[in-house]
Amino acid sequence: MRKALAVGKKEFRQIVRDRPTLMILLFIPVFFLLLYGYALNFDIKHVALAIEDRDDSVERRALISAFLNSGYFDLAGRLRSPADLDRAMNGNVVRAALVIPEDTGRLVRRGQPAPVQVVIDGDNANTAATVLGYAVTIVRTVSLSLIVEQQGLKLSPLVSVEPRIWYNPELKSALFLVPGLIAFIGMITATISTALSVVREKERGTWEQVRMAPINTVSYIVGKTLPYLGLSLVTSMAIIVAAMYLFGLPMRGSWWSLLLATTLFLLAALGTGLLVSTVAQSQLVAFQIVLILAFLPTFLLSGFIFPIQNMPKPIQMVTYLVPARYFLVALRGIVLKGVGLATVWQSVASLGIYFVVILGLASARLARERG
């Protein structure tokens, strides 16, 4: 253990002297949190809406008011002809348009169907589907209120819905995205730091001294890992606290449970970096391998952005090799749901198993290189 601490002390001094590495560990994670935390947002509001009103009735005013007062649509202009609609859509001035035909109010007063048209820009399919859902819901609500008003009906549905949304009642996308960002940032920074630290020894010609030093491989790995683990833990906890103040991320569980899950996840990331360092011979190659093994899987296959259950079965099998998958389950459970380790123990145990396996592989390869 004394030898491992000596290596760790030497590595910590090297980190302090190496300003780029220190920037990566301390400042880049916070920068990523601010950048992606504000940039990534699935909440669709303030949709630019144009209105082509060919009618003049109380009923059409009720429909227009419902759209503009919903909080989802902002009036971007009035249209006088289909040509105006083409120009507005082609120029990205509006994302949606409400077209109210003539005699809409008269048809409603007669109790006859009065179709209105909603035109939506479909260049982004996800946004278009969400906007369509907003529009359909608003039109149906107004239609029901007009039926009650015009015909004096008292509608009492036999089956009613009383929705209750747990853990995120306002459906803020930040509460879904920020935990993923924490896992993404932690994985990238921890993996890059250890990957570059060993490769740097090779590039500077000091690797031969390490090979000849009277220290075993396990002590060398522990000494290399400890400084980065400490700095990564401080950074991870800092961005979690920052996310709570900046994005309203709650903390409903135990800090000790969160610390344990975060520590195991960072150890898994650091072990991945050490394994990369045994393969790469230059920092450029190490960085490229990290992009393939850490950046893309964490972003695409961890459940950060895309639900794992919607992926093809072969891809779902690959996600079991991504440590961020397990950390996200534990993180969201502890932070958002307030569950304990007894509930997320499978994810925490999987992180521990991953760390042991990846560290074993890295130790075996380092022992072969030193031998």
C-alpha positions as semicolon CSV with decimal commas, in nm:
position;residue;x (nm);y (nm);z (nm)
1;M;0,000;0,000;0,000
2;R;0,295;0,231;0,071
3;K;0,415;0,188;-0,289
4;A;0,066;0,263;-0,424
5;L;0,048;0,582;-0,217
6;A;0,390;0,684;-0,346
7;V;0,269;0,642;-0,705
8;G;-0,049;0,830;-0,621
9;K;0,146;1,118;-0,468
10;K;0,367;1,139;-0,775
11;E;0,062;1,128;-1,005
12;F;-0,116;1,400;-0,808
13;R;0,185;1,628;-0,846
14;Q;0,187;1,555;-1,216
15;I;-0,183;1,645;-1,242
16;V;-0,128;1,978;-1,067
17;R;0,158;2,061;-1,303
18;D;-0,034;1,948;-1,611
19;R;-0,277;2,233;-1,664
20;P;-0,469;2,078;-1,959
21;T;-0,548;1,764;-1,756
22;L;-0,651;1,976;-1,457
23;M;-0,883;2,176;-1,682
24;I;-1,041;1,856;-1,814
25;L;-1,105;1,724;-1,463
26;L;-1,228;2,043;-1,295
27;F;-1,371;2,291;-1,543
28;I;-1,476;2,099;-1,854
29;P;-1,745;1,895;-1,667
30;V;-1,911;2,212;-1,536
31;F;-1,890;2,369;-1,881
32;F;-2,054;2,061;-2,037
33;L;-2,330;2,067;-1,775
34;L;-2,411;2,432;-1,848
35;L;-2,385;2,390;-2,225
36;Y;-2,585;2,071;-2,268
37;G;-2,813;2,128;-1,971
38;Y;-2,954;2,442;-2,130
39;A;-2,919;2,332;-2,493
40;L;-3,084;1,989;-2,463
41;N;-3,452;2,035;-2,394
42;F;-3,741;1,819;-2,512
43;D;-4,006;2,058;-2,381
44;I;-4,181;2,206;-2,685
45;K;-4,334;2,545;-2,614
46;H;-4,372;2,879;-2,789
47;V;-4,444;2,720;-3,127
48;A;-4,468;2,993;-3,389
49;L;-4,830;2,982;-3,511
50;A;-4,983;3,164;-3,807
51;I;-5,359;3,202;-3,842
52;E;-5,560;3,221;-4,160
53;D;-5,904;3,333;-4,046
54;R;-6,172;3,325;-4,315
55;D;-6,461;3,343;-4,073
56;D;-6,601;3,613;-3,846
57;S;-6,778;3,454;-3,553
58;V;-6,765;3,413;-3,178
59;E;-6,685;3,044;-3,221
60;R;-6,366;3,103;-3,420
61;R;-6,251;3,358;-3,160
62;A;-6,291;3,092;-2,892
63;L;-6,076;2,852;-3,095
64;I;-5,803;3,110;-3,160
65;S;-5,798;3,213;-2,793
66;A;-5,764;2,850;-2,687
67;F;-5,454;2,807;-2,905
68;L;-5,287;3,131;-2,797
69;N;-5,368;3,089;-2,426
70;S;-5,251;2,728;-2,408
71;G;-4,888;2,827;-2,348
72;Y;-4,770;2,611;-2,639
73;F;-4,835;2,849;-2,929
74;D;-4,729;3,207;-2,999
75;L;-4,894;3,417;-3,268
76;A;-4,638;3,472;-3,544
77;G;-4,861;3,641;-3,798
78;R;-5,190;3,652;-3,986
79;L;-5,228;3,489;-4,326
80;R;-5,450;3,609;-4,608
81;S;-5,398;3,337;-4,867
82;P;-5,244;2,990;-4,919
83;A;-4,948;3,164;-5,086
84;D;-4,874;3,345;-4,759
85;L;-4,875;3,008;-4,582
86;D;-4,625;2,864;-4,833
87;R;-4,389;3,156;-4,787
88;A;-4,411;3,144;-4,408
89;M;-4,346;2,768;-4,396
90;N;-4,066;2,774;-4,652
91;G;-3,895;3,060;-4,474
92;N;-3,917;2,888;-4,131
93;V;-4,116;3,183;-4,001
94;V;-4,383;2,956;-3,854
95;R;-4,393;2,595;-3,741
96;A;-4,771;2,557;-3,755
97;A;-5,075;2,729;-3,906
98;L;-5,441;2,730;-3,811
99;V;-5,678;2,766;-4,106
100;I;-6,041;2,847;-4,018
101;P;-6,275;2,813;-4,320
102;E;-6,575;3,032;-4,393
103;D;-6,906;2,955;-4,222
104;T;-6,734;2,775;-3,933
105;G;-6,943;2,956;-3,673
106;R;-7,266;2,903;-3,867
107;L;-7,205;2,530;-3,895
108;V;-7,131;2,503;-3,523
109;R;-7,454;2,685;-3,434
110;R;-7,646;2,442;-3,653
111;G;-7,483;2,147;-3,478
112;Q;-7,306;2,036;-3,796
113;P;-6,938;1,932;-3,831
114;A;-6,714;2,232;-3,890
115;P;-6,366;2,110;-3,993
116;V;-6,067;2,337;-3,939
117;Q;-5,720;2,274;-4,076
118;V;-5,393;2,262;-3,883
119;V;-5,081;2,270;-4,100
120;I;-4,758;2,161;-3,931
121;D;-4,399;2,178;-4,052
122;G;-4,285;1,814;-4,054
123;D;-3,910;1,859;-4,112
124;N;-3,863;1,742;-3,751
125;A;-4,085;1,439;-3,703
126;N;-4,069;1,433;-3,321
127;T;-4,154;1,800;-3,287
128;A;-4,431;1,772;-3,545
129;A;-4,590;1,477;-3,363
130;T;-4,587;1,668;-3,034
131;V;-4,732;1,983;-3,189
132;L;-5,002;1,775;-3,359
133;G;-5,097;1,627;-3,022
134;Y;-5,125;1,975;-2,872
135;A;-5,344;2,097;-3,160
136;V;-5,578;1,797;-3,158
137;T;-5,628;1,822;-2,783
138;I;-5,707;2,195;-2,801
139;V;-5,956;2,153;-3,086
140;R;-6,134;1,867;-2,910
141;T;-6,159;2,065;-2,587
142;V;-6,303;2,370;-2,766
143;S;-6,539;2,149;-2,963
144;L;-6,676;1,992;-2,647
145;S;-6,726;2,331;-2,481
146;L;-6,909;2,463;-2,788
147;I;-7,142;2,163;-2,790
148;V;-7,229;2,227;-2,426
149;E;-7,275;2,599;-2,489
150;Q;-7,478;2,574;-2,811
151;Q;-7,702;2,283;-2,719
152;G;-7,720;2,328;-2,344
153;L;-7,608;1,974;-2,279
154;K;-7,470;1,861;-1,948
155;L;-7,216;1,599;-2,035
156;S;-7,098;1,376;-1,755
157;P;-6,863;1,106;-1,879
158;L;-6,914;0,759;-1,736
159;V;-6,539;0,700;-1,718
160;S;-6,307;0,986;-1,627
161;V;-5,932;1,010;-1,604
162;E;-5,750;1,165;-1,311
163;P;-5,381;1,156;-1,410
164;R;-5,111;1,152;-1,146
165;I;-4,752;1,181;-1,262
166;W;-4,502;1,071;-1,001
167;Y;-4,146;1,203;-0,952
168;N;-4,178;1,463;-1,231
169;P;-4,530;1,609;-1,215
170;E;-4,451;1,899;-1,449
171;L;-4,288;1,666;-1,704
172;K;-3,973;1,876;-1,719
173;S;-3,728;1,726;-1,965
174;A;-3,440;1,861;-1,754
175;L;-3,518;1,609;-1,481
176;F;-3,476;1,335;-1,742
177;L;-3,174;1,477;-1,921
178;V;-2,959;1,613;-1,636
179;P;-2,894;1,272;-1,470
180;G;-2,790;1,145;-1,811
181;L;-2,558;1,442;-1,850
182;I;-2,398;1,367;-1,513
183;A;-2,328;1,009;-1,622
184;F;-2,209;1,122;-1,965
185;I;-1,970;1,386;-1,830
186;G;-1,834;1,159;-1,557
187;M;-1,768;0,875;-1,798
188;I;-1,588;1,092;-2,053
189;T;-1,367;1,287;-1,813
190;A;-1,269;0,988;-1,597
191;T;-1,191;0,763;-1,894
192;I;-0,987;1,025;-2,077
193;S;-0,786;1,120;-1,768
194;T;-0,653;0,772;-1,690
195;A;-0,614;0,676;-2,055
196;L;-0,393;0,976;-2,124
197;S;-0,198;0,949;-1,799
198;V;-0,037;0,612;-1,883
199;V;0,006;0,690;-2,252
200;R;0,180;1,013;-2,153
201;E;0,444;0,799;-1,978
202;K;0,506;0,617;-2,305
203;E;0,531;0,935;-2,511
204;R;0,772;1,102;-2,269
205;G;0,997;0,799;-2,247
206;T;0,943;0,741;-1,875
207;W;0,760;0,411;-1,927
208;E;1,089;0,221;-1,919
209;Q;1,156;0,362;-1,572
210;V;0,812;0,242;-1,461
211;R;0,886;-0,104;-1,599
212;M;1,211;-0,126;-1,406
213;A;1,069;0,021;-1,083
214;P;1,037;-0,218;-0,784
215;I;0,659;-0,199;-0,774
216;N;0,398;-0,456;-0,866
217;T;0,125;-0,395;-1,123
218;V;-0,162;-0,375;-0,872
219;S;0,014;-0,109;-0,664
220;Y;0,092;0,086;-0,979
221;I;-0,272;0,077;-1,094
222;V;-0,405;0,172;-0,751
223;G;-0,159;0,459;-0,728
224;K;-0,253;0,579;-1,076
225;T;-0,625;0,556;-1,004
226;L;-0,654;0,716;-0,658
227;P;-0,578;1,081;-0,753
228;Y;-0,815;1,072;-1,049
229;L;-1,084;0,904;-0,840
230;G;-1,062;1,179;-0,578
231;L;-1,076;1,459;-0,834
232;S;-1,355;1,290;-1,033
233;L;-1,562;1,242;-0,717
234;V;-1,524;1,608;-0,623
235;T;-1,619;1,714;-0,976
236;S;-1,916;1,476;-0,998
237;M;-2,060;1,591;-0,666
238;A;-2,004;1,951;-0,769
239;I;-2,201;1,912;-1,092
240;I;-2,479;1,728;-0,908
241;V;-2,510;2,019;-0,663
242;A;-2,491;2,265;-0,954
243;A;-2,768;2,075;-1,134
244;M;-2,987;2,106;-0,824
245;Y;-2,949;2,483;-0,816
246;L;-2,954;2,548;-1,191
247;F;-3,209;2,295;-1,316
248;G;-3,413;2,209;-1,009
249;L;-3,285;1,852;-0,983
250;P;-3,426;1,711;-0,657
251;M;-3,243;1,495;-0,404
252;R;-3,499;1,260;-0,255
253;G;-3,268;0,975;-0,158
254;S;-2,959;0,921;0,053
255;W;-2,635;1,105;-0,020
256;W;-2,441;0,800;0,099
257;S;-2,619;0,577;-0,151
258;L;-2,548;0,830;-0,424
259;L;-2,182;0,850;-0,320
260;L;-2,144;0,472;-0,334
261;A;-2,307;0,443;-0,678
262;T;-2,103;0,736;-0,812
263;T;-1,778;0,591;-0,675
264;L;-1,836;0,252;-0,838
265;F;-1,930;0,417;-1,166
266;L;-1,618;0,635;-1,167
267;L;-1,402;0,333;-1,083
268;A;-1,554;0,154;-1,382
269;A;-1,478;0,456;-1,601
270;L;-1,122;0,485;-1,468
271;G;-1,068;0,114;-1,528
272;T;-1,188;0,156;-1,885
273;G;-0,934;0,435;-1,932
274;L;-0,655;0,218;-1,795
275;L;-0,749;-0,061;-2,035
276;V;-0,740;0,186;-2,324
277;S;-0,395;0,304;-2,215
278;T;-0,258;-0,050;-2,245
279;V;-0,364;-0,063;-2,610
280;A;-0,282;0,288;-2,733
281;Q;0,072;0,410;-2,798
282;S;-0,012;0,780;-2,835
283;Q;-0,252;1,024;-2,676
284;L;-0,428;1,082;-3,008
285;V;-0,499;0,712;-3,052
286;A;-0,609;0,686;-2,688
287;F;-0,852;0,974;-2,736
288;Q;-0,999;0,812;-3,047
289;I;-1,047;0,480;-2,868
290;V;-1,217;0,659;-2,579
291;L;-1,462;0,814;-2,825
292;I;-1,553;0,467;-2,952
293;L;-1,566;0,286;-2,617
294;A;-1,701;0,560;-2,389
295;F;-1,842;0,861;-2,573
296;L;-2,072;0,696;-2,827
297;P;-2,199;0,404;-2,610
298;T;-2,272;0,637;-2,317
299;F;-2,459;0,881;-2,539
300;L;-2,649;0,629;-2,754
301;L;-2,677;0,301;-2,562
302;S;-2,715;0,394;-2,194
303;G;-3,075;0,516;-2,198
304;F;-2,953;0,875;-2,172
305;I;-3,143;0,989;-2,482
306;F;-3,303;0,683;-2,641
307;P;-3,509;0,426;-2,445
308;I;-3,330;0,090;-2,436
309;Q;-3,657;-0,104;-2,464
310;N;-3,719;0,050;-2,807
311;M;-3,389;-0,078;-2,947
312;P;-3,353;-0,405;-3,142
313;K;-3,277;-0,709;-2,928
314;P;-2,913;-0,746;-3,044
315;I;-2,847;-0,381;-2,956
316;Q;-3,015;-0,428;-2,619
317;M;-2,768;-0,706;-2,545
318;V;-2,479;-0,469;-2,624
319;T;-2,611;-0,214;-2,371
320;Y;-2,526;-0,455;-2,088
321;L;-2,160;-0,371;-2,156
322;V;-2,218;0,001;-2,098
323;P;-2,161;0,099;-1,731
324;A;-2,361;0,421;-1,769
325;R;-2,671;0,206;-1,821
326;Y;-2,651;0,080;-1,462
327;F;-2,547;0,414;-1,317
328;L;-2,843;0,594;-1,476
329;V;-3,087;0,348;-1,319
330;A;-2,927;0,396;-0,977
331;L;-2,889;0,773;-1,014
332;R;-3,246;0,838;-1,126
333;G;-3,379;0,602;-0,862
334;I;-3,188;0,766;-0,576
335;V;-3,223;1,129;-0,687
336;L;-3,573;1,138;-0,840
337;K;-3,754;0,853;-0,665
338;G;-3,578;0,851;-0,329
339;V;-3,520;0,475;-0,329
340;G;-3,249;0,305;-0,126
341;L;-2,974;0,062;-0,219
342;A;-3,210;-0,229;-0,157
343;T;-3,407;-0,122;-0,465
344;V;-3,117;-0,047;-0,700
345;W;-2,877;-0,310;-0,569
346;Q;-2,867;-0,494;-0,902
347;S;-2,741;-0,185;-1,085
348;V;-2,489;-0,105;-0,812
349;A;-2,367;-0,465;-0,806
350;S;-2,334;-0,463;-1,185
351;L;-2,111;-0,156;-1,162
352;G;-1,894;-0,337;-0,909
353;I;-1,867;-0,644;-1,130
354;Y;-1,782;-0,430;-1,432
355;F;-1,510;-0,252;-1,235
356;V;-1,352;-0,577;-1,116
357;V;-1,355;-0,730;-1,464
358;I;-1,222;-0,422;-1,644
359;L;-0,953;-0,365;-1,381
360;G;-0,850;-0,730;-1,409
361;L;-0,813;-0,696;-1,785
362;A;-0,615;-0,373;-1,749
363;S;-0,387;-0,530;-1,485
364;A;-0,321;-0,834;-1,703
365;R;-0,227;-0,621;-2,002
366;L;-0,010;-0,385;-1,798
367;A;0,166;-0,681;-1,637
368;R;0,238;-0,818;-1,985
369;E;0,377;-0,483;-2,102
370;R;0,594;-0,445;-1,792
371;G;0,716;-0,800;-1,826
